[in-house]
Amino acid sequence: MQDKLNEFANEIVCPTCGSKTVSKVKYTWWGGVLGPKLLHHTKCDDCKYTFNSKTGKSNTPGIIMYSVVLFVVAFAVFFFIRTM
């Protein structure tokens, strides 16, 4: 019985349409394989809305922050290699 309670508590539903048919996103153009895992990126199979499965909110601010940090790190590495 405890397993059923835990399974019910961890159920993810789409915050837009309320559908229970959601799937984890495995790869995106902005984050490759790592980005969706870090942001718990989930997609509703019915309405195609993508969201954070832990908070139920949009991942847009997280995606922007992830992209900026990635760009800064890449720029720093490029600048460091170029000055050698």
C-alpha positions as CSV (number, residue, x, y, z in Angstrom):
1,M,0.0,0.0,0.0
2,Q,2.9,2.4,0.7
3,D,4.2,1.9,-2.8
4,K,0.8,3.0,-4.3
5,L,0.8,6.1,-2.1
6,N,4.4,7.0,-3.2
7,E,3.5,6.3,-6.9
8,F,0.4,8.6,-6.6
9,A,2.4,11.4,-4.9
10,N,5.0,11.3,-7.7
11,E,2.5,11.5,-10.5
12,I,3.2,14.3,-13.0
13,V,0.4,16.1,-14.8
14,C,0.5,18.8,-17.4
15,P,0.0,22.3,-15.8
16,T,-1.8,23.5,-18.9
17,C,-4.2,20.8,-19.9
18,G,-4.1,18.4,-16.9
19,S,-3.1,15.4,-19.0
20,K,-1.2,12.6,-17.3
21,T,0.5,11.5,-20.5
22,V,3.8,13.3,-20.2
23,S,7.3,12.2,-21.1
24,K,10.8,13.3,-20.1
25,V,12.7,15.2,-22.8
26,K,15.9,13.4,-23.6
27,Y,17.6,15.9,-26.0
28,T,17.1,19.5,-27.0
29,W,18.8,21.9,-29.3
30,W,19.7,24.3,-26.5
31,G,20.9,21.8,-23.9
32,G,21.9,18.7,-25.7
33,V,21.6,15.7,-23.3
34,L,22.6,17.5,-20.1
35,G,20.3,20.5,-20.2
36,P,17.0,18.6,-20.0
37,K,18.2,16.5,-17.1
38,L,19.4,19.5,-15.1
39,L,16.1,21.3,-15.6
40,H,13.8,18.3,-15.3
41,H,12.4,19.1,-18.7
42,T,9.1,17.4,-19.4
43,K,6.7,17.5,-22.4
44,C,3.0,16.9,-22.4
45,D,2.1,14.4,-25.1
46,D,-1.3,15.9,-25.7
47,C,-0.8,19.7,-25.8
48,K,3.0,19.7,-26.4
49,Y,3.7,22.1,-23.6
50,T,7.1,21.8,-22.0
51,F,7.7,22.4,-18.3
52,N,9.7,21.6,-15.3
53,S,8.4,18.4,-13.8
54,K,9.4,19.3,-10.2
55,T,7.8,22.8,-10.2
56,G,5.2,22.6,-12.9
57,K,6.4,25.9,-14.3
58,S,7.9,26.9,-17.6
59,N,11.6,26.2,-18.1
60,T,12.2,29.4,-20.1
61,P,14.1,31.3,-17.4
62,G,16.2,28.2,-16.7
63,I,16.9,27.7,-20.4
64,I,18.1,31.3,-20.8
65,M,20.3,31.0,-17.7
66,Y,21.7,27.7,-18.9
67,S,22.5,29.1,-22.3
68,V,24.2,32.2,-21.0
69,V,26.3,30.3,-18.6
70,L,27.3,27.8,-21.3
71,F,28.2,30.8,-23.6
72,V,30.3,32.5,-21.0
73,V,32.2,29.3,-20.2
74,A,32.8,28.6,-23.9
75,F,34.0,32.2,-24.4
76,A,36.3,32.0,-21.4
77,V,37.8,28.7,-22.7
78,F,38.2,30.2,-26.2
79,F,39.8,33.3,-24.8
80,F,42.1,31.3,-22.5
81,I,43.3,29.0,-25.4
82,R,43.8,32.0,-27.7
83,T,46.1,33.8,-25.3
84,M,48.4,30.8,-24.8
